[in-house]
Amino acid sequence: MTERTPVDFWFDPLCPWAWMSSRWVLEVEKVRPVEPRWHIMSLFVLNEDKDIPEQYREFLRDAMAPVRVVQAAAEKYGEHVIGDLYTQIGVRIHNERRLRPAEGEEDFDAVAALRALLADALEAAGLDRELVAAADSTDFDDAVRRSHAHGIDLVGQEVGTPVISVEGVAFFGPVISPAPKGEAAARLWDGVRLVAGTDGFFELKRSRTREPIFD
């Protein structure tokens, strides 16, 4: 049996671009001998001391809730549950768009919707749905911040989520839409590994011209 190379992936469940990259990594796992290992980082922590638009600040006001729940689950069951729980949360946030009000809905409660979503995701992952209480507890914040710092320290403060680390090489991204599948996913992986592993290489970027395409 081919030994699989660990790939450490830091994410915030609310980030659509991290979600796209995570689905790509799962595609890579099918065609390359890699083993994803999932870790949380926090958009709230990343931006708490930055000058950001008020609309984005409002979006981040409740952003600690999902990562607290993921951390609570990891502490109760072990880190092996993080990947599946992330999938269950991400599908509900990004694919099903359960954090957006329905057309014509005027009394949408985003806080309540997020807690209901997290409870459903916990149950779907085979975990205790009562762990949703962690969303409103600061008990897990130190652990969240440690995980965040571990990932972000690998790449620097100028980037965000996701962060990927493999065999001593860490990078932000890739930022992709949609997530390639099959051999296309493998080719992207090989290319990213190549440039990220080149001494002195720091950045390759162009402006985004499309929104995340979820499928």
ChimeraX attribute file (.defattr): number of C-alpha atoms within 10 A of each C-alpha:
attribute: neighborCount
match mode: 1-to-1
recipient: residues
	/A:1	4
	/A:2	7
	/A:3	8
	/A:4	12
	/A:5	14
	/A:6	14
	/A:7	18
	/A:8	17
	/A:9	27
	/A:10	26
	/A:11	27
	/A:12	26
	/A:13	29
	/A:14	22
	/A:15	18
	/A:16	23
	/A:17	24
	/A:18	25
	/A:19	28
	/A:20	25
	/A:21	25
	/A:22	26
	/A:23	20
	/A:24	24
	/A:25	24
	/A:26	16
	/A:27	20
	/A:28	25
	/A:29	19
	/A:30	15
	/A:31	15
	/A:32	19
	/A:33	13
	/A:34	18
	/A:35	17
	/A:36	20
	/A:37	16
	/A:38	19
	/A:39	26
	/A:40	29
	/A:41	27
	/A:42	28
	/A:43	20
	/A:44	17
	/A:45	17
	/A:46	18
	/A:47	14
	/A:48	13
	/A:49	8
	/A:50	9
	/A:51	8
	/A:52	10
	/A:53	8
	/A:54	9
	/A:55	8
	/A:56	10
	/A:57	16
	/A:58	10
	/A:59	11
	/A:60	18
	/A:61	12
	/A:62	15
	/A:63	21
	/A:64	25
	/A:65	24
	/A:66	25
	/A:67	27
	/A:68	27
	/A:69	26
	/A:70	30
	/A:71	25
	/A:72	22
	/A:73	23
	/A:74	16
	/A:75	13
	/A:76	13
	/A:77	13
	/A:78	11
	/A:79	15
	/A:80	12
	/A:81	18
	/A:82	20
	/A:83	18
	/A:84	16
	/A:85	24
	/A:86	25
	/A:87	18
	/A:88	20
	/A:89	25
	/A:90	26
	/A:91	18
	/A:92	18
	/A:93	21
	/A:94	21
	/A:95	14
	/A:96	11
	/A:97	12
	/A:98	16
	/A:99	17
	/A:100	15
	/A:101	14
	/A:102	10
	/A:103	6
	/A:104	7
	/A:105	9
	/A:106	8
	/A:107	7
	/A:108	13
	/A:109	12
	/A:110	14
	/A:111	13
	/A:112	11
	/A:113	15
	/A:114	23
	/A:115	19
	/A:116	15
	/A:117	20
	/A:118	28
	/A:119	21
	/A:120	19
	/A:121	24
	/A:122	24
	/A:123	15
	/A:124	16
	/A:125	19
	/A:126	12
	/A:127	17
	/A:128	16
	/A:129	18
	/A:130	12
	/A:131	19
	/A:132	25
	/A:133	15
	/A:134	22
	/A:135	23
	/A:136	15
	/A:137	14
	/A:138	12
	/A:139	13
	/A:140	19
	/A:141	17
	/A:142	11
	/A:143	16
	/A:144	23
	/A:145	16
	/A:146	13
	/A:147	17
	/A:148	23
	/A:149	18
	/A:150	15
	/A:151	27
	/A:152	25
	/A:153	11
	/A:154	16
	/A:155	18
	/A:156	12
	/A:157	10
	/A:158	8
	/A:159	13
	/A:160	23
	/A:161	29
	/A:162	27
	/A:163	26
	/A:164	27
	/A:165	21
	/A:166	17
	/A:167	11
	/A:168	7
	/A:169	13
	/A:170	21
	/A:171	24
	/A:172	23
	/A:173	19
	/A:174	22
	/A:175	18
	/A:176	18
	/A:177	18
	/A:178	17
	/A:179	23
	/A:180	19
	/A:181	18
	/A:182	14
	/A:183	14
	/A:184	15
	/A:185	22
	/A:186	20
	/A:187	16
	/A:188	16
	/A:189	17
	/A:190	14
	/A:191	12
	/A:192	14
	/A:193	17
	/A:194	10
	/A:195	15
	/A:196	20
	/A:197	17
	/A:198	10
	/A:199	7
	/A:200	8
	/A:201	9
	/A:202	11
	/A:203	9
	/A:204	8
	/A:205	7
	/A:206	5
	/A:207	5
	/A:208	10
	/A:209	7
	/A:210	9
	/A:211	11
	/A:212	17
	/A:213	14
	/A:214	15
	/A:215	10
